[in-house]
Amino acid sequence: MELLNFIFRMGVLFAIYGFIWALIELGLAFLRSGRPKTTVDEYLVKGVKYLILTDVTFLFCLDLENGKITLYRLVMASFVLLTYFLGKLQKQQQRQVLFNAFAGNSGSSVFNMRIESFLILFNILIFVGFTFYPEYASNPMSLWFRTSIHDIENTAIIGFIFKFIGFFFLIGMIVKMLNGIMFLVSGRPFVQASSHFGAKNMKNEDKFDDYEEVE
C-alpha cells in the first residue's frame, strides 16, 4: 500500500510539473514569434525540463520524511523516474515511425535517439549524485517548482483534477512494470514502435529502405 501511495503521489507531481512546464513552453513559443523549433531548441529546453524534474523528484523524496530520506524511497523514486523517461522515449519513437510513414524523405524531425538516451542516462546519474550531495538539490529554481507544485496540489478543485490524473498515472505505471517483467521473461522488444499502421506499411513497402532503418 505504501508503494502504491508513493507512485500515486509521484504521478500527481509529474502531472502538475508537466502543466507548469507546458505554460513555460507556451511562453517560449510566443518569444520565438513563429520561428520553427530547431533540434538545438528542442533538446536545450528538454534538457532543462528533465534536469529540473529530476531535482524536484529528489526534493519530493526528502519532503516525505521531513528532510530525511530512506534508501527504499530513493530506489523507488529513481525507478519511477526512469520508467517515466523511458515512456516518453517510447512515445517519441512511435511518433517518429508514424512521421516517417507519412512524410518519408520529404519531411524533417527533431527526434534524435542518441540525445534522448543521453538525457535519460545523464539525469539518472544526477539523481544518484544528489544522494551523495543533497545540498545541490536545494536551489532557488527547484525550490520554486516544489512550492508551486504543493500549492497547486492543495488547491481544492485543481488539486483534485491532478490527483485524478495521478490515479491514472498509477495504473499506467503498474502496466509498464508488468510489461517490463514480461520483457525480461519473454525477451520481447521493449519498444513497440511499429503500430498496426506502421507494421502494415513496412510489410507492403519493402522498397522504402529508409523507413526500415528507423531506430
PyMOL commands that place a pseudoatom at each C-alpha (Angstrom):
pseudoatom trace, name=CA, resn=MET, resi=1, chain=A, elem=C, hetatm=0, pos=[0.000, 0.000, 0.000]
pseudoatom trace, name=CA, resn=GLU, resi=2, chain=A, elem=C, hetatm=0, pos=[2.873, 2.383, 0.780]
pseudoatom trace, name=CA, resn=LEU, resi=3, chain=A, elem=C, hetatm=0, pos=[4.370, 1.681, -2.635]
pseudoatom trace, name=CA, resn=LEU, resi=4, chain=A, elem=C, hetatm=0, pos=[1.090, 2.450, -4.404]
pseudoatom trace, name=CA, resn=ASN, resi=5, chain=A, elem=C, hetatm=0, pos=[0.643, 5.660, -2.431]
pseudoatom trace, name=CA, resn=PHE, resi=6, chain=A, elem=C, hetatm=0, pos=[4.210, 6.690, -3.263]
pseudoatom trace, name=CA, resn=ILE, resi=7, chain=A, elem=C, hetatm=0, pos=[3.709, 6.106, -7.005]
pseudoatom trace, name=CA, resn=PHE, resi=8, chain=A, elem=C, hetatm=0, pos=[0.376, 7.913, -6.853]
pseudoatom trace, name=CA, resn=ARG, resi=9, chain=A, elem=C, hetatm=0, pos=[1.969, 10.986, -5.263]
pseudoatom trace, name=CA, resn=MET, resi=10, chain=A, elem=C, hetatm=0, pos=[4.734, 10.949, -7.844]
pseudoatom trace, name=CA, resn=GLY, resi=11, chain=A, elem=C, hetatm=0, pos=[2.058, 10.814, -10.534]
pseudoatom trace, name=CA, resn=VAL, resi=12, chain=A, elem=C, hetatm=0, pos=[0.499, 13.966, -9.104]
pseudoatom trace, name=CA, resn=LEU, resi=13, chain=A, elem=C, hetatm=0, pos=[3.946, 15.553, -9.004]
pseudoatom trace, name=CA, resn=PHE, resi=14, chain=A, elem=C, hetatm=0, pos=[4.671, 14.723, -12.656]
pseudoatom trace, name=CA, resn=ALA, resi=15, chain=A, elem=C, hetatm=0, pos=[1.217, 15.866, -13.779]
pseudoatom trace, name=CA, resn=ILE, resi=16, chain=A, elem=C, hetatm=0, pos=[1.456, 19.271, -12.104]
pseudoatom trace, name=CA, resn=TYR, resi=17, chain=A, elem=C, hetatm=0, pos=[5.059, 19.714, -13.221]
pseudoatom trace, name=CA, resn=GLY, resi=18, chain=A, elem=C, hetatm=0, pos=[4.011, 18.939, -16.800]
pseudoatom trace, name=CA, resn=PHE, resi=19, chain=A, elem=C, hetatm=0, pos=[1.246, 21.532, -16.522]
pseudoatom trace, name=CA, resn=ILE, resi=20, chain=A, elem=C, hetatm=0, pos=[3.628, 24.232, -15.276]
pseudoatom trace, name=CA, resn=TRP, resi=21, chain=A, elem=C, hetatm=0, pos=[6.196, 23.371, -17.920]
pseudoatom trace, name=CA, resn=ALA, resi=22, chain=A, elem=C, hetatm=0, pos=[3.548, 23.491, -20.650]
pseudoatom trace, name=CA, resn=LEU, resi=23, chain=A, elem=C, hetatm=0, pos=[2.892, 27.104, -19.663]
pseudoatom trace, name=CA, resn=ILE, resi=24, chain=A, elem=C, hetatm=0, pos=[6.616, 27.810, -19.832]
pseudoatom trace, name=CA, resn=GLU, resi=25, chain=A, elem=C, hetatm=0, pos=[6.880, 26.261, -23.309]
pseudoatom trace, name=CA, resn=LEU, resi=26, chain=A, elem=C, hetatm=0, pos=[3.872, 28.306, -24.393]
pseudoatom trace, name=CA, resn=GLY, resi=27, chain=A, elem=C, hetatm=0, pos=[5.727, 31.435, -23.348]
pseudoatom trace, name=CA, resn=LEU, resi=28, chain=A, elem=C, hetatm=0, pos=[8.872, 30.285, -25.175]
pseudoatom trace, name=CA, resn=ALA, resi=29, chain=A, elem=C, hetatm=0, pos=[6.844, 29.635, -28.322]
pseudoatom trace, name=CA, resn=PHE, resi=30, chain=A, elem=C, hetatm=0, pos=[5.490, 33.178, -28.091]
pseudoatom trace, name=CA, resn=LEU, resi=31, chain=A, elem=C, hetatm=0, pos=[9.035, 34.540, -27.796]
pseudoatom trace, name=CA, resn=ARG, resi=32, chain=A, elem=C, hetatm=0, pos=[10.093, 32.604, -30.923]
pseudoatom trace, name=CA, resn=SER, resi=33, chain=A, elem=C, hetatm=0, pos=[7.399, 34.551, -32.814]
pseudoatom trace, name=CA, resn=GLY, resi=34, chain=A, elem=C, hetatm=0, pos=[6.558, 31.691, -35.156]
pseudoatom trace, name=CA, resn=ARG, resi=35, chain=A, elem=C, hetatm=0, pos=[10.162, 30.662, -35.826]
pseudoatom trace, name=CA, resn=PRO, resi=36, chain=A, elem=C, hetatm=0, pos=[10.356, 26.869, -36.372]
pseudoatom trace, name=CA, resn=LYS, resi=37, chain=A, elem=C, hetatm=0, pos=[11.822, 24.890, -33.496]
pseudoatom trace, name=CA, resn=THR, resi=38, chain=A, elem=C, hetatm=0, pos=[15.291, 23.518, -34.267]
pseudoatom trace, name=CA, resn=THR, resi=39, chain=A, elem=C, hetatm=0, pos=[16.941, 20.421, -32.810]
pseudoatom trace, name=CA, resn=VAL, resi=40, chain=A, elem=C, hetatm=0, pos=[19.070, 22.656, -30.583]
pseudoatom trace, name=CA, resn=ASP, resi=41, chain=A, elem=C, hetatm=0, pos=[15.969, 24.459, -29.318]
pseudoatom trace, name=CA, resn=GLU, resi=42, chain=A, elem=C, hetatm=0, pos=[14.165, 21.172, -28.697]
pseudoatom trace, name=CA, resn=TYR, resi=43, chain=A, elem=C, hetatm=0, pos=[16.881, 19.481, -26.673]
pseudoatom trace, name=CA, resn=LEU, resi=44, chain=A, elem=C, hetatm=0, pos=[18.072, 22.568, -24.848]
pseudoatom trace, name=CA, resn=VAL, resi=45, chain=A, elem=C, hetatm=0, pos=[14.566, 23.071, -23.457]
pseudoatom trace, name=CA, resn=LYS, resi=46, chain=A, elem=C, hetatm=0, pos=[14.036, 19.339, -22.864]
pseudoatom trace, name=CA, resn=GLY, resi=47, chain=A, elem=C, hetatm=0, pos=[17.411, 19.067, -21.102]
pseudoatom trace, name=CA, resn=VAL, resi=48, chain=A, elem=C, hetatm=0, pos=[16.453, 21.828, -18.663]
pseudoatom trace, name=CA, resn=LYS, resi=49, chain=A, elem=C, hetatm=0, pos=[12.986, 20.308, -18.250]
pseudoatom trace, name=CA, resn=TYR, resi=50, chain=A, elem=C, hetatm=0, pos=[14.343, 16.855, -17.368]
pseudoatom trace, name=CA, resn=LEU, resi=51, chain=A, elem=C, hetatm=0, pos=[17.042, 18.253, -15.085]
pseudoatom trace, name=CA, resn=ILE, resi=52, chain=A, elem=C, hetatm=0, pos=[14.593, 20.312, -13.025]
pseudoatom trace, name=CA, resn=LEU, resi=53, chain=A, elem=C, hetatm=0, pos=[12.167, 17.373, -12.863]
pseudoatom trace, name=CA, resn=THR, resi=54, chain=A, elem=C, hetatm=0, pos=[14.966, 15.146, -11.569]
pseudoatom trace, name=CA, resn=ASP, resi=55, chain=A, elem=C, hetatm=0, pos=[15.845, 17.757, -8.973]
pseudoatom trace, name=CA, resn=VAL, resi=56, chain=A, elem=C, hetatm=0, pos=[12.225, 18.261, -7.857]
pseudoatom trace, name=CA, resn=THR, resi=57, chain=A, elem=C, hetatm=0, pos=[11.700, 14.487, -7.657]
pseudoatom trace, name=CA, resn=PHE, resi=58, chain=A, elem=C, hetatm=0, pos=[14.635, 14.215, -5.284]
pseudoatom trace, name=CA, resn=LEU, resi=59, chain=A, elem=C, hetatm=0, pos=[13.256, 17.060, -3.166]
pseudoatom trace, name=CA, resn=PHE, resi=60, chain=A, elem=C, hetatm=0, pos=[9.899, 15.258, -3.189]
pseudoatom trace, name=CA, resn=CYS, resi=61, chain=A, elem=C, hetatm=0, pos=[11.560, 12.245, -1.575]
pseudoatom trace, name=CA, resn=LEU, resi=62, chain=A, elem=C, hetatm=0, pos=[13.157, 14.472, 1.062]
pseudoatom trace, name=CA, resn=ASP, resi=63, chain=A, elem=C, hetatm=0, pos=[9.824, 16.093, 1.815]
pseudoatom trace, name=CA, resn=LEU, resi=64, chain=A, elem=C, hetatm=0, pos=[8.209, 12.753, 2.622]
pseudoatom trace, name=CA, resn=GLU, resi=65, chain=A, elem=C, hetatm=0, pos=[10.460, 12.287, 5.632]
pseudoatom trace, name=CA, resn=ASN, resi=66, chain=A, elem=C, hetatm=0, pos=[10.581, 15.903, 6.864]
pseudoatom trace, name=CA, resn=GLY, resi=67, chain=A, elem=C, hetatm=0, pos=[14.008, 16.484, 5.435]
pseudoatom trace, name=CA, resn=LYS, resi=68, chain=A, elem=C, hetatm=0, pos=[15.220, 12.904, 5.740]
pseudoatom trace, name=CA, resn=ILE, resi=69, chain=A, elem=C, hetatm=0, pos=[15.198, 10.221, 3.099]
pseudoatom trace, name=CA, resn=THR, resi=70, chain=A, elem=C, hetatm=0, pos=[15.308, 6.427, 3.084]
pseudoatom trace, name=CA, resn=LEU, resi=71, chain=A, elem=C, hetatm=0, pos=[17.108, 4.141, 0.664]
pseudoatom trace, name=CA, resn=TYR, resi=72, chain=A, elem=C, hetatm=0, pos=[13.807, 2.441, -0.167]
pseudoatom trace, name=CA, resn=ARG, resi=73, chain=A, elem=C, hetatm=0, pos=[12.192, 5.659, -1.374]
pseudoatom trace, name=CA, resn=LEU, resi=74, chain=A, elem=C, hetatm=0, pos=[15.308, 6.673, -3.263]
pseudoatom trace, name=CA, resn=VAL, resi=75, chain=A, elem=C, hetatm=0, pos=[15.329, 3.390, -5.162]
pseudoatom trace, name=CA, resn=MET, resi=76, chain=A, elem=C, hetatm=0, pos=[11.610, 3.571, -5.900]
pseudoatom trace, name=CA, resn=ALA, resi=77, chain=A, elem=C, hetatm=0, pos=[11.784, 7.210, -6.984]
pseudoatom trace, name=CA, resn=SER, resi=78, chain=A, elem=C, hetatm=0, pos=[14.700, 6.515, -9.335]
pseudoatom trace, name=CA, resn=PHE, resi=79, chain=A, elem=C, hetatm=0, pos=[12.842, 3.529, -10.790]
pseudoatom trace, name=CA, resn=VAL, resi=80, chain=A, elem=C, hetatm=0, pos=[9.633, 5.511, -11.347]
pseudoatom trace, name=CA, resn=LEU, resi=81, chain=A, elem=C, hetatm=0, pos=[11.616, 8.419, -12.813]
pseudoatom trace, name=CA, resn=LEU, resi=82, chain=A, elem=C, hetatm=0, pos=[13.474, 6.089, -15.181]
pseudoatom trace, name=CA, resn=THR, resi=83, chain=A, elem=C, hetatm=0, pos=[10.214, 4.420, -16.225]
pseudoatom trace, name=CA, resn=TYR, resi=84, chain=A, elem=C, hetatm=0, pos=[8.686, 7.845, -16.840]
pseudoatom trace, name=CA, resn=PHE, resi=85, chain=A, elem=C, hetatm=0, pos=[11.618, 8.914, -19.030]
pseudoatom trace, name=CA, resn=LEU, resi=86, chain=A, elem=C, hetatm=0, pos=[11.544, 5.641, -20.975]
pseudoatom trace, name=CA, resn=GLY, resi=87, chain=A, elem=C, hetatm=0, pos=[7.807, 6.040, -21.504]
pseudoatom trace, name=CA, resn=LYS, resi=88, chain=A, elem=C, hetatm=0, pos=[8.464, 9.474, -23.016]
pseudoatom trace, name=CA, resn=LEU, resi=89, chain=A, elem=C, hetatm=0, pos=[11.159, 7.966, -25.228]
pseudoatom trace, name=CA, resn=GLN, resi=90, chain=A, elem=C, hetatm=0, pos=[8.809, 5.232, -26.402]
pseudoatom trace, name=CA, resn=LYS, resi=91, chain=A, elem=C, hetatm=0, pos=[6.177, 7.769, -27.404]
pseudoatom trace, name=CA, resn=GLN, resi=92, chain=A, elem=C, hetatm=0, pos=[8.785, 9.754, -29.316]
pseudoatom trace, name=CA, resn=GLN, resi=93, chain=A, elem=C, hetatm=0, pos=[9.861, 6.636, -31.208]
pseudoatom trace, name=CA, resn=GLN, resi=94, chain=A, elem=C, hetatm=0, pos=[6.274, 5.792, -32.097]
pseudoatom trace, name=CA, resn=ARG, resi=95, chain=A, elem=C, hetatm=0, pos=[5.698, 9.327, -33.371]
pseudoatom trace, name=CA, resn=GLN, resi=96, chain=A, elem=C, hetatm=0, pos=[8.903, 9.079, -35.394]
pseudoatom trace, name=CA, resn=VAL, resi=97, chain=A, elem=C, hetatm=0, pos=[7.693, 5.895, -37.092]
pseudoatom trace, name=CA, resn=LEU, resi=98, chain=A, elem=C, hetatm=0, pos=[4.361, 7.499, -37.981]
pseudoatom trace, name=CA, resn=PHE, resi=99, chain=A, elem=C, hetatm=0, pos=[6.110, 10.679, -39.111]
pseudoatom trace, name=CA, resn=ASN, resi=100, chain=A, elem=C, hetatm=0, pos=[8.378, 8.733, -41.466]
pseudoatom trace, name=CA, resn=ALA, resi=101, chain=A, elem=C, hetatm=0, pos=[5.435, 6.675, -42.723]
pseudoatom trace, name=CA, resn=PHE, resi=102, chain=A, elem=C, hetatm=0, pos=[3.535, 9.815, -43.732]
pseudoatom trace, name=CA, resn=ALA, resi=103, chain=A, elem=C, hetatm=0, pos=[6.332, 12.236, -44.642]
pseudoatom trace, name=CA, resn=GLY, resi=104, chain=A, elem=C, hetatm=0, pos=[9.036, 9.873, -45.877]
pseudoatom trace, name=CA, resn=ASN, resi=105, chain=A, elem=C, hetatm=0, pos=[12.131, 11.734, -47.024]
pseudoatom trace, name=CA, resn=SER, resi=106, chain=A, elem=C, hetatm=0, pos=[10.176, 14.922, -47.668]
pseudoatom trace, name=CA, resn=GLY, resi=107, chain=A, elem=C, hetatm=0, pos=[9.857, 15.873, -44.006]
pseudoatom trace, name=CA, resn=SER, resi=108, chain=A, elem=C, hetatm=0, pos=[12.187, 16.522, -41.102]
pseudoatom trace, name=CA, resn=SER, resi=109, chain=A, elem=C, hetatm=0, pos=[12.024, 15.639, -37.413]
pseudoatom trace, name=CA, resn=VAL, resi=110, chain=A, elem=C, hetatm=0, pos=[13.852, 16.940, -34.357]
pseudoatom trace, name=CA, resn=PHE, resi=111, chain=A, elem=C, hetatm=0, pos=[13.877, 13.492, -32.725]
pseudoatom trace, name=CA, resn=ASN, resi=112, chain=A, elem=C, hetatm=0, pos=[17.378, 12.176, -32.013]
pseudoatom trace, name=CA, resn=MET, resi=113, chain=A, elem=C, hetatm=0, pos=[17.691, 8.797, -30.346]
pseudoatom trace, name=CA, resn=ARG, resi=114, chain=A, elem=C, hetatm=0, pos=[21.241, 9.348, -29.111]
pseudoatom trace, name=CA, resn=ILE, resi=115, chain=A, elem=C, hetatm=0, pos=[20.466, 12.666, -27.472]
pseudoatom trace, name=CA, resn=GLU, resi=116, chain=A, elem=C, hetatm=0, pos=[17.288, 11.272, -25.907]
pseudoatom trace, name=CA, resn=SER, resi=117, chain=A, elem=C, hetatm=0, pos=[19.194, 8.318, -24.450]
pseudoatom trace, name=CA, resn=PHE, resi=118, chain=A, elem=C, hetatm=0, pos=[21.966, 10.594, -23.196]
pseudoatom trace, name=CA, resn=LEU, resi=119, chain=A, elem=C, hetatm=0, pos=[19.478, 12.883, -21.424]
pseudoatom trace, name=CA, resn=ILE, resi=120, chain=A, elem=C, hetatm=0, pos=[17.878, 9.920, -19.656]
pseudoatom trace, name=CA, resn=LEU, resi=121, chain=A, elem=C, hetatm=0, pos=[21.210, 8.444, -18.540]
pseudoatom trace, name=CA, resn=PHE, resi=122, chain=A, elem=C, hetatm=0, pos=[22.540, 11.856, -17.501]
pseudoatom trace, name=CA, resn=ASN, resi=123, chain=A, elem=C, hetatm=0, pos=[19.514, 12.653, -15.342]
pseudoatom trace, name=CA, resn=ILE, resi=124, chain=A, elem=C, hetatm=0, pos=[19.526, 9.268, -13.637]
pseudoatom trace, name=CA, resn=LEU, resi=125, chain=A, elem=C, hetatm=0, pos=[23.190, 9.834, -12.777]
pseudoatom trace, name=CA, resn=ILE, resi=126, chain=A, elem=C, hetatm=0, pos=[22.305, 13.304, -11.485]
pseudoatom trace, name=CA, resn=PHE, resi=127, chain=A, elem=C, hetatm=0, pos=[19.593, 11.778, -9.294]
pseudoatom trace, name=CA, resn=VAL, resi=128, chain=A, elem=C, hetatm=0, pos=[22.093, 9.293, -7.873]
pseudoatom trace, name=CA, resn=GLY, resi=129, chain=A, elem=C, hetatm=0, pos=[24.565, 12.134, -7.356]
pseudoatom trace, name=CA, resn=PHE, resi=130, chain=A, elem=C, hetatm=0, pos=[22.021, 14.050, -5.276]
pseudoatom trace, name=CA, resn=THR, resi=131, chain=A, elem=C, hetatm=0, pos=[22.007, 11.201, -2.763]
pseudoatom trace, name=CA, resn=PHE, resi=132, chain=A, elem=C, hetatm=0, pos=[25.672, 11.961, -2.013]
pseudoatom trace, name=CA, resn=TYR, resi=133, chain=A, elem=C, hetatm=0, pos=[25.408, 15.732, -2.322]
pseudoatom trace, name=CA, resn=PRO, resi=134, chain=A, elem=C, hetatm=0, pos=[21.792, 16.591, -1.382]
pseudoatom trace, name=CA, resn=GLU, resi=135, chain=A, elem=C, hetatm=0, pos=[22.676, 20.245, -0.777]
pseudoatom trace, name=CA, resn=TYR, resi=136, chain=A, elem=C, hetatm=0, pos=[22.953, 20.769, -4.544]
pseudoatom trace, name=CA, resn=ALA, resi=137, chain=A, elem=C, hetatm=0, pos=[19.311, 19.740, -4.989]
pseudoatom trace, name=CA, resn=SER, resi=138, chain=A, elem=C, hetatm=0, pos=[18.140, 22.748, -2.962]
pseudoatom trace, name=CA, resn=ASN, resi=139, chain=A, elem=C, hetatm=0, pos=[18.410, 25.705, -5.300]
pseudoatom trace, name=CA, resn=PRO, resi=140, chain=A, elem=C, hetatm=0, pos=[16.028, 28.624, -5.985]
pseudoatom trace, name=CA, resn=MET, resi=141, chain=A, elem=C, hetatm=0, pos=[14.645, 27.128, -9.216]
pseudoatom trace, name=CA, resn=SER, resi=142, chain=A, elem=C, hetatm=0, pos=[13.855, 23.651, -7.877]
pseudoatom trace, name=CA, resn=LEU, resi=143, chain=A, elem=C, hetatm=0, pos=[12.509, 25.057, -4.600]
pseudoatom trace, name=CA, resn=TRP, resi=144, chain=A, elem=C, hetatm=0, pos=[10.180, 27.356, -6.538]
pseudoatom trace, name=CA, resn=PHE, resi=145, chain=A, elem=C, hetatm=0, pos=[8.855, 24.423, -8.564]
pseudoatom trace, name=CA, resn=ARG, resi=146, chain=A, elem=C, hetatm=0, pos=[8.362, 22.325, -5.439]
pseudoatom trace, name=CA, resn=THR, resi=147, chain=A, elem=C, hetatm=0, pos=[6.480, 25.108, -3.682]
pseudoatom trace, name=CA, resn=SER, resi=148, chain=A, elem=C, hetatm=0, pos=[4.334, 25.793, -6.747]
pseudoatom trace, name=CA, resn=ILE, resi=149, chain=A, elem=C, hetatm=0, pos=[3.503, 22.103, -7.122]
pseudoatom trace, name=CA, resn=HIS, resi=150, chain=A, elem=C, hetatm=0, pos=[2.476, 21.819, -3.472]
pseudoatom trace, name=CA, resn=ASP, resi=151, chain=A, elem=C, hetatm=0, pos=[0.334, 24.955, -3.724]
pseudoatom trace, name=CA, resn=ILE, resi=152, chain=A, elem=C, hetatm=0, pos=[-1.464, 23.660, -6.821]
pseudoatom trace, name=CA, resn=GLU, resi=153, chain=A, elem=C, hetatm=0, pos=[-1.925, 20.213, -5.263]
pseudoatom trace, name=CA, resn=ASN, resi=154, chain=A, elem=C, hetatm=0, pos=[-3.549, 21.749, -2.186]
pseudoatom trace, name=CA, resn=THR, resi=155, chain=A, elem=C, hetatm=0, pos=[-5.948, 23.859, -4.266]
pseudoatom trace, name=CA, resn=ALA, resi=156, chain=A, elem=C, hetatm=0, pos=[-9.487, 22.478, -3.916]
pseudoatom trace, name=CA, resn=ILE, resi=157, chain=A, elem=C, hetatm=0, pos=[-10.708, 21.905, -7.481]
pseudoatom trace, name=CA, resn=ILE, resi=158, chain=A, elem=C, hetatm=0, pos=[-7.484, 21.996, -9.482]
pseudoatom trace, name=CA, resn=GLY, resi=159, chain=A, elem=C, hetatm=0, pos=[-5.742, 19.794, -6.937]
pseudoatom trace, name=CA, resn=PHE, resi=160, chain=A, elem=C, hetatm=0, pos=[-8.495, 17.197, -7.236]
pseudoatom trace, name=CA, resn=ILE, resi=161, chain=A, elem=C, hetatm=0, pos=[-8.113, 17.173, -11.032]
pseudoatom trace, name=CA, resn=PHE, resi=162, chain=A, elem=C, hetatm=0, pos=[-4.387, 16.473, -10.773]
pseudoatom trace, name=CA, resn=LYS, resi=163, chain=A, elem=C, hetatm=0, pos=[-4.975, 13.783, -8.172]
pseudoatom trace, name=CA, resn=PHE, resi=164, chain=A, elem=C, hetatm=0, pos=[-7.391, 12.198, -10.635]
pseudoatom trace, name=CA, resn=ILE, resi=165, chain=A, elem=C, hetatm=0, pos=[-4.602, 12.290, -13.234]
pseudoatom trace, name=CA, resn=GLY, resi=166, chain=A, elem=C, hetatm=0, pos=[-2.242, 10.825, -10.646]
pseudoatom trace, name=CA, resn=PHE, resi=167, chain=A, elem=C, hetatm=0, pos=[-4.551, 7.836, -10.261]
pseudoatom trace, name=CA, resn=PHE, resi=168, chain=A, elem=C, hetatm=0, pos=[-4.294, 7.043, -13.961]
pseudoatom trace, name=CA, resn=PHE, resi=169, chain=A, elem=C, hetatm=0, pos=[-0.538, 7.562, -13.738]
pseudoatom trace, name=CA, resn=LEU, resi=170, chain=A, elem=C, hetatm=0, pos=[-0.514, 4.886, -11.040]
pseudoatom trace, name=CA, resn=ILE, resi=171, chain=A, elem=C, hetatm=0, pos=[-2.445, 2.487, -13.275]
pseudoatom trace, name=CA, resn=GLY, resi=172, chain=A, elem=C, hetatm=0, pos=[-0.167, 3.236, -16.225]
pseudoatom trace, name=CA, resn=MET, resi=173, chain=A, elem=C, hetatm=0, pos=[2.940, 2.725, -14.105]
pseudoatom trace, name=CA, resn=ILE, resi=174, chain=A, elem=C, hetatm=0, pos=[1.688, -0.651, -12.908]
pseudoatom trace, name=CA, resn=VAL, resi=175, chain=A, elem=C, hetatm=0, pos=[1.081, -1.673, -16.534]
pseudoatom trace, name=CA, resn=LYS, resi=176, chain=A, elem=C, hetatm=0, pos=[4.579, -0.531, -17.503]
pseudoatom trace, name=CA, resn=MET, resi=177, chain=A, elem=C, hetatm=0, pos=[6.092, -2.506, -14.650]
pseudoatom trace, name=CA, resn=LEU, resi=178, chain=A, elem=C, hetatm=0, pos=[4.227, -5.605, -15.776]
pseudoatom trace, name=CA, resn=ASN, resi=179, chain=A, elem=C, hetatm=0, pos=[5.379, -5.015, -19.357]
pseudoatom trace, name=CA, resn=GLY, resi=180, chain=A, elem=C, hetatm=0, pos=[8.942, -4.710, -18.108]
pseudoatom trace, name=CA, resn=ILE, resi=181, chain=A, elem=C, hetatm=0, pos=[8.666, -8.007, -16.273]
pseudoatom trace, name=CA, resn=MET, resi=182, chain=A, elem=C, hetatm=0, pos=[7.209, -9.626, -19.393]
pseudoatom trace, name=CA, resn=PHE, resi=183, chain=A, elem=C, hetatm=0, pos=[10.102, -8.257, -21.428]
pseudoatom trace, name=CA, resn=LEU, resi=184, chain=A, elem=C, hetatm=0, pos=[12.644, -9.786, -19.043]
pseudoatom trace, name=CA, resn=VAL, resi=185, chain=A, elem=C, hetatm=0, pos=[10.811, -13.108, -19.043]
pseudoatom trace, name=CA, resn=SER, resi=186, chain=A, elem=C, hetatm=0, pos=[9.843, -13.437, -22.718]
pseudoatom trace, name=CA, resn=GLY, resi=187, chain=A, elem=C, hetatm=0, pos=[12.578, -11.382, -24.357]
pseudoatom trace, name=CA, resn=ARG, resi=188, chain=A, elem=C, hetatm=0, pos=[10.148, -9.330, -26.444]
pseudoatom trace, name=CA, resn=PRO, resi=189, chain=A, elem=C, hetatm=0, pos=[11.358, -5.893, -27.624]
pseudoatom trace, name=CA, resn=PHE, resi=190, chain=A, elem=C, hetatm=0, pos=[10.725, -3.164, -25.056]
pseudoatom trace, name=CA, resn=VAL, resi=191, chain=A, elem=C, hetatm=0, pos=[9.755, -0.551, -27.646]
pseudoatom trace, name=CA, resn=GLN, resi=192, chain=A, elem=C, hetatm=0, pos=[6.852, -1.495, -29.860]
pseudoatom trace, name=CA, resn=ALA, resi=193, chain=A, elem=C, hetatm=0, pos=[7.468, 1.380, -32.216]
pseudoatom trace, name=CA, resn=SER, resi=194, chain=A, elem=C, hetatm=0, pos=[5.588, -0.187, -35.087]
pseudoatom trace, name=CA, resn=SER, resi=195, chain=A, elem=C, hetatm=0, pos=[1.882, 0.274, -34.604]
pseudoatom trace, name=CA, resn=HIS, resi=196, chain=A, elem=C, hetatm=0, pos=[-0.600, -1.701, -36.669]
pseudoatom trace, name=CA, resn=PHE, resi=197, chain=A, elem=C, hetatm=0, pos=[-0.475, 1.024, -39.278]
pseudoatom trace, name=CA, resn=GLY, resi=198, chain=A, elem=C, hetatm=0, pos=[3.321, 1.168, -39.270]
pseudoatom trace, name=CA, resn=ALA, resi=199, chain=A, elem=C, hetatm=0, pos=[3.723, -2.590, -39.409]
pseudoatom trace, name=CA, resn=LYS, resi=200, chain=A, elem=C, hetatm=0, pos=[1.330, -2.802, -42.354]
pseudoatom trace, name=CA, resn=ASN, resi=201, chain=A, elem=C, hetatm=0, pos=[3.214, -0.126, -44.281]
pseudoatom trace, name=CA, resn=MET, resi=202, chain=A, elem=C, hetatm=0, pos=[6.565, -1.744, -43.584]
pseudoatom trace, name=CA, resn=LYS, resi=203, chain=A, elem=C, hetatm=0, pos=[5.309, -5.041, -44.867]
pseudoatom trace, name=CA, resn=ASN, resi=204, chain=A, elem=C, hetatm=0, pos=[3.774, -3.631, -48.044]
pseudoatom trace, name=CA, resn=GLU, resi=205, chain=A, elem=C, hetatm=0, pos=[6.528, -1.139, -48.855]
pseudoatom trace, name=CA, resn=ASP, resi=206, chain=A, elem=C, hetatm=0, pos=[9.737, -3.147, -48.717]
pseudoatom trace, name=CA, resn=LYS, resi=207, chain=A, elem=C, hetatm=0, pos=[11.261, -0.824, -51.276]
pseudoatom trace, name=CA, resn=PHE, resi=208, chain=A, elem=C, hetatm=0, pos=[11.209, 2.042, -48.758]
pseudoatom trace, name=CA, resn=ASP, resi=209, chain=A, elem=C, hetatm=0, pos=[14.640, 1.263, -47.280]
pseudoatom trace, name=CA, resn=ASP, resi=210, chain=A, elem=C, hetatm=0, pos=[14.959, 4.462, -45.228]
pseudoatom trace, name=CA, resn=TYR, resi=211, chain=A, elem=C, hetatm=0, pos=[11.881, 3.547, -43.245]
pseudoatom trace, name=CA, resn=GLU, resi=212, chain=A, elem=C, hetatm=0, pos=[13.402, 0.231, -42.250]
pseudoatom trace, name=CA, resn=GLU, resi=213, chain=A, elem=C, hetatm=0, pos=[16.408, 1.952, -40.714]
pseudoatom trace, name=CA, resn=VAL, resi=214, chain=A, elem=C, hetatm=0, pos=[14.399, 3.887, -38.133]
pseudoatom trace, name=CA, resn=GLU, resi=215, chain=A, elem=C, hetatm=0, pos=[15.653, 3.054, -34.671]
for i in range(1, 215): cmd.bond("trace and resi %d" % i, "trace and resi %d" % (i + 1))
show_as sticks, trace
zoom trace
